[in-house]
Amino acid sequence: MGYKKIDEVELIDNNGLSVKLRLNSRWSENQAEWTPICWRTVRPISGTNRQRYKLGDGSFWHITVDLAIELMELALHKGLLDTRYDDKYDRLGGGNFTYSEYSLKNNMKEFLEICLPGEEKKWPQDTIFLIAEEPKGYWRKVMIASKQKNKVTFRSLTRCSSYRLKVKLANNTDWDLDNSMMDCDTAVMRKFYSSLKTYVI
């Protein structure tokens, strides 16, 4: 597996930390090249690249809703989310993502399938979440957002038994958390943006 940066946009969060949306070219042996868009940030104090989504203290990565929207708009205006970068899933035999959008207030069962043990208690009733599932059903890309908390997070889930960087989720689901910072199809990021923008209006 290899990858290289195509371009990126960057802002500084309320803690003075760099947050980026980076468009990468990725490839692996015997598979067609694809171009995911990736969230990147750094660790507090050390300033080193943050590789893990969930840290040892139980905290998981999140940013403010307004910062996420601003970064996604910068990426849109710079062309990083252009349709020419959309994944054709040739390596999976083709297909498209399916999208499901929910509210925590009305869909606790579905929320428990995407959250860490006890995490449901940390999100208020105004929380929404969007699940994008890849064509073969082994990966999900998830956005969780709350206007009340001004907080949004983006995570990947997997059913892939051979994947190593996994964390168990709640509710005995067969999905596991991918404990790396999320990357996703540019089409998925555009959907996250439009849903989040509509939510805050």
C-alpha positions, 0 to 999 in steps of 0.5 A, spaced: 500 500 500 502 506 498 500 513 498 502 521 496 499 527 497 495 531 492 493 537 495 490 540 502 486 545 506 488 547 513 485 551 519 487 552 526 482 549 531 480 553 538 486 549 541 491 552 536 492 545 533 492 544 525 486 541 522 487 539 515 483 535 509 488 532 505 486 529 498 491 523 497 492 518 491 492 511 494 494 504 491 496 497 492 498 491 489 493 489 483 488 494 485 486 500 481 488 507 484 483 511 488 483 518 491 480 519 498 479 525 502 482 524 509 482 528 516 489 530 519 491 533 525 496 533 530 497 531 538 497 537 543 503 538 546 508 534 542 505 537 535 506 530 532 501 527 527 495 524 530 494 517 527 489 514 532 482 516 532 481 514 540 486 515 545 488 511 551 485 515 555 478 514 552 477 520 548 476 520 541 477 526 536 472 531 534 472 538 532 467 544 532 461 544 527 463 551 524 470 549 523 468 542 520 464 546 515 469 551 514 474 546 512 469 542 507 468 549 504 475 550 503 476 543 500 470 544 495 472 551 493 479 548 492 477 543 488 479 537 492 472 534 492 471 535 485 467 529 482 473 527 478 476 524 484 470 520 486 471 513 487 469 508 482 470 502 486 473 498 480 477 494 486 471 492 489 467 490 482 464 497 482 458 500 486 456 506 490 455 508 497 448 507 500 446 513 505 442 513 512 441 519 516 438 518 523 437 522 529 439 520 536 432 522 539 429 517 534 434 512 533 438 509 539 438 502 536 442 505 530 446 509 534 448 504 539 451 500 532 456 506 531 458 508 538 463 506 543 461 503 550 457 508 554 458 514 548 451 515 547 450 518 554 455 523 552 451 526 546 445 530 547 438 529 544 439 533 538 445 529 535 444 527 528 448 521 525 449 519 517 452 512 515 455 511 509 456 504 507 461 501 501 458 497 496 461 490 499 458 492 506 465 491 509 466 499 511 462 504 513 464 512 514 460 515 519 459 523 521 456 524 528 454 531 530 450 536 535 449 543 534 448 543 542 455 541 543 458 544 537 461 538 536 462 533 530 466 527 529 468 523 523 469 515 524 470 509 520 467 502 522 469 495 519 467 488 518 473 486 515 476 480 520 483 481 518 484 489 519 488 490 525 487 497 528 480 495 531 476 497 537 470 494 539 463 498 539 457 497 544 451 493 543 454 487 541 454 489 533 459 485 528 462 492 526 468 495 529 471 502 530 477 503 525 482 506 530 485 510 525 483 517 522 478 517 517 479 517 510 473 517 505 470 517 498 470 525 496 462 523 494 461 521 501 465 528 504 460 532 499 454 528 502 457 529 509 458 537 508 451 538 505 447 534 511 451 538 516 450 544 513 442 543 512 443 541 519 445 547 522 441 552 518 
